Amino acid sequence: MAMRQTPLTCSGHTRPVVDLAFSGITPYGYFIISACKDGKPMLRQGDTGDWIGTFLGHKGAVWGATLNNDATKAATAAADFTAKVWDAVSGDEVLSLSHKHIVKSVNFSQDSNQLLTGGNDKVLRIYDLSKPDAEPQEFAGHGGAVRKALWCNQDQLLLSAAEDRTVRLWDRSSMEVVKSLSFESSVGSMEYVADGHILVITYGKTVAFYNALSLELIQSVEAPASIHSASLHPDKDFFVAGGDDFKLYKYDYGSKEELESYKGHFGPVHCVRFSPDGELYASGSEDGTLRLWQTAVGKTYGLWKCVLPEELISDQSEPSFPNTAEVKA
């Protein structure tokens, strides 16, 4: 009999969790940031879910959040028409970048010196973080709000998914659209796996895998429910997906066979991502929680011990960075 999956539940948010991202592996482990409609993105230790701090300063729902590779910087995209860059060690706001509309997506370049943004004004922007007053480079052409914008191919290319039901590949230097994909329904999520140049796209009930440089379809899988997000394991041997039916599905990447499905959330799953070491995946939901799930159930890792108690809940202390005072309502 298969062992029961026991997720770690990370509470603290008061509204739906709509985006999450992991850092790379640092000397202090790896970290996870969550974007929430409560306007207060949170930073946690990635392997345990232990709360580290909350970034305070947005005046609206936060739709996108990301960390740079070494977890020294965070960036957030919000409904207050700003993208913000934060010192992820102190929790201090470093920059606030004004936009003309709601910002949905933020992504650091590999050297962390540039930030790519996208949102409801349908334009991709690249900001030089060392020259915050300089005008950003702008890429216009989408006919709908940009949901996700990602760097690709050592930052030479950009990928964007928009509500015009297209995914576009842009050349950074010529600023032209090199290739474009069209879908019959809006793209829910997009993940770029640099090691392998694989693009993971979800739309409707479909999880599709494309070559990120040619935009040629590698394969696709139909799930039992509408899927909002999917993530490919770093070893590219299986992937996870979550969506409308509150479940998380795990599939074999080669055979496309469903390996597991778990209902752990009390609302639709909006985002799911594998950790950089592939040992766990995190999910964020309409129910306001993040959950961490083991890739290999029963393995001793993080807070999981070989003999599992019924439910593990990670330590939730009061939110605030050491040098940040927050008045609790």
Salt bridges, closest charged atoms under 4 A:
ASP19 OD1 - LYS148 NZ 3.60
ASP38 OD2 - HIS13 ND1 3.09
ASP80 OD2 - HIS58 ND1 2.97
GLU93 OE2 - LYS84 NZ 3.31
ASP121 OD2 - ARG125 NH1 2.79
ASP128 OD2 - LYS131 NZ 3.88
GLU138 OE2 - ARG125 NE 2.96
GLU163 OE2 - ARG147 NE 3.19
ASP164 OD2 - HIS142 ND1 2.99
ASP164 OD2 - ARG168 NH2 3.35
GLU191 OE2 - ARG273 NE 3.69
ASP195 OD2 - LYS236 NZ 3.25
ASP235 OD2 - HIS233 ND1 3.95
ASP237 OD1 - HIS233 ND1 3.39
ASP244 OD1 - HIS228 NE2 2.64
GLU260 OE1 - LYS250 NZ 3.88
GLU279 OE2 - LYS299 NZ 2.79
GLU286 OE1 - HIS270 NE2 2.61
ASP287 OD2 - HIS265 ND1 3.01
ASP287 OD2 - ARG291 NH2 3.95
GLU310 OE2 - ARG4 NH1 3.71
GLU326 OE2 - LYS40 NZ 2.96
